[in-house]
Amino acid sequence: MNNPKGPLAPAEGKLGILLPGMGAVATTLIAGVLAMRKGTAQPIGSLTQMGKLSTSTGNPKIKDFAPLTALDDLEFGGWDVYEDNVYEAALNAGVLDYKTLKGVRAEMEAIKPMKAAFDRHYVKNLDGTHIKTYTTKEDLAQQVIDDIRNFKAERGCSRLVMVWCGSTEIYHEPTETHRTLAAFEEGLRNNAPNIAPSMIYAYAALKEGVPFVNGAPNLTVDVPALLELAATTSTPVAGKDFKTGQTLMKTIVAPGLSARSLGVKGWFSTNILGNRDGLVLDDPDNFRTKEVSKLSVLDSVFHPEENPELYGDMYHKVRINYYPPAGDNKESWDNIDIFGWMGYPMQIKINFLCRDSILAAPLVLDLALFMDLAKRAGWSGIQEWLSFYLKSPQTEPNIRPEHDIFKQLVTLHNTLRLLMGEEPVAAASEEAYQDGPQAS
Ligand SMILES: NC(=O)c1ccc[n+]([C@@H]2O[C@H](COP(=O)([O-])OP(=O)(O)OC[C@H]3O[C@@H](n4cnc5c(N)ncnc54)[C@H](O)[C@@H]3O)[C@@H](O)[C@H]2O)c1
């Protein structure tokens, strides 16, 4: 793995975190950070704030080892199709209770979403009207660029990152429009229907050199045209889909089964979810995007092509059911049919009563802080070392995505060690990262 070229710029001044989509995840993040600044909450679940790593001199917290932006230096902004301020949106999302929100109410009320770049074709189940009008998609992208510039100037930020926390868009495949930057820009001018709103935000961010993370399974920045733009403007990107809930459990349990050479015959995963995300995913086209993301996980941990006698016949099924009474408290069930010595069958049942946004919020914080670090280190393009946080990690075409959470953590730690001039620890997972993150 190469050390990054050039010096690591310090985390001076304020970092603006821009969030397209200010719903459950985004508002839970903001409320948490504001409460942490007041000392009334702990950043549980955040690796940057609570995680440690071993170095030649000890076992420091990551935030004391790598020069990350302090929570006091963060500013929040974003866009939504509903005009509720962030406090109202948090109340609607129903993740945090009134008592928790009371202490940060004034600061949250002051954060109001900007008008969204939206197209109902991509998210049918939303009817918000707080949306931009435009002539061409080029004009729409320019409006988002103007928003970015205005936010940066008004809030006095020295740096920005953008993390897509908007709804999951419908499933679509890359086309000619997404193949090159020139074709994409032509598509913007001609209102190409296959340029989704999330791509407009990504394009605007990358044009401005703002690192972009895709927290949903949408195609978004996983197309050659936008990767070309990221390379042109030396900007880091990462995606897709925050790894929370059921998939988090899967990537914890599956590596253990694989480590013990236990076979898996079937893995049935079902969920009930009652928040707005669940409503959007109730539409089959939107669910398809999520399904593809969720299904990719097991194959890459078990490698059935290399272990056909253990995983060759594995049946994997994932379902999400919208059930309003569940609210944001997602409940998932996994039935895992495994087999052991001489093929004897066994079963594992997992019933995870999780709070989706409570698991997702610290991931947004960590991704934002690490993407800013990557930018200051002069890295650009896909940041595979952040796969730890993602359900469907984006990788360079020649690199197989890694889903095993333990290998992902080693890679993340080693990337930080190398950045700070330490030796990496030996781990089998390192082979895919011999060349290190792409330096600009
Ligand atoms: N909560 C989790 O654990 C989790 C895990 C993985 C991925 N995700 C993904 O993160 C995203 C956010 O999840 P959530 O629970 O906060 O959902 P949410 O429905 O509460 O919030 C999404 C918000 O995005 C807004 N939105 C939709 N399209 C937009 C656009 N074009 N521009 C601006 N705003 C737009 C919606 O109005 C909504 O307020 C979803 O795509 C979800 O699938 C969430």
The ligand as an ORCA input file, in Angstrom:
! r2SCAN-3c Opt
* xyz 0 1
  N     -31.957      3.936      8.410
  C     -31.070      3.049      8.045
  O     -30.594      2.268      8.827
  C     -30.618      2.998      6.623
  C     -29.726      2.017      6.276
  C     -29.261      1.956      4.963
  C     -29.692      2.868      4.059
  N     -30.589      3.794      4.407
  C     -31.044      4.691      3.370
  O     -30.833      6.013      3.779
  C     -31.828      6.826      3.202
  C     -32.471      7.661      4.299
  O     -33.154      6.832      5.210
  P     -34.212      7.469      6.223
  O     -34.628      6.396      7.137
  O     -33.680      8.753      6.762
  O     -35.412      7.784      5.224
  P     -36.485      8.956      5.338
  O     -37.569      8.575      4.402
  O     -36.843      9.238      6.757
  O     -35.703     10.234      4.793
  C     -35.397     10.401      3.448
  C     -35.725     11.832      3.103
  O     -35.270     12.079      1.785
  C     -36.174     13.004      1.201
  N     -35.936     12.971     -0.233
  C     -36.295     12.040     -1.141
  N     -35.850     12.384     -2.370
  C     -35.176     13.547     -2.224
  C     -34.487     14.395     -3.123
  N     -34.404     14.097     -4.413
  N     -33.907     15.505     -2.635
  C     -33.979     15.803     -1.318
  N     -34.639     15.051     -0.416
  C     -35.227     13.928     -0.879
  C     -37.531     12.537      1.676
  O     -38.479     13.548      1.608
  C     -37.210     12.125      3.113
  O     -37.467     13.178      4.035
  C     -32.817      5.886      2.489
  O     -32.507      5.807      1.131
  C     -32.529      4.565      3.144
  O     -32.840      3.463      2.302
  C     -31.050      3.895      5.672
*
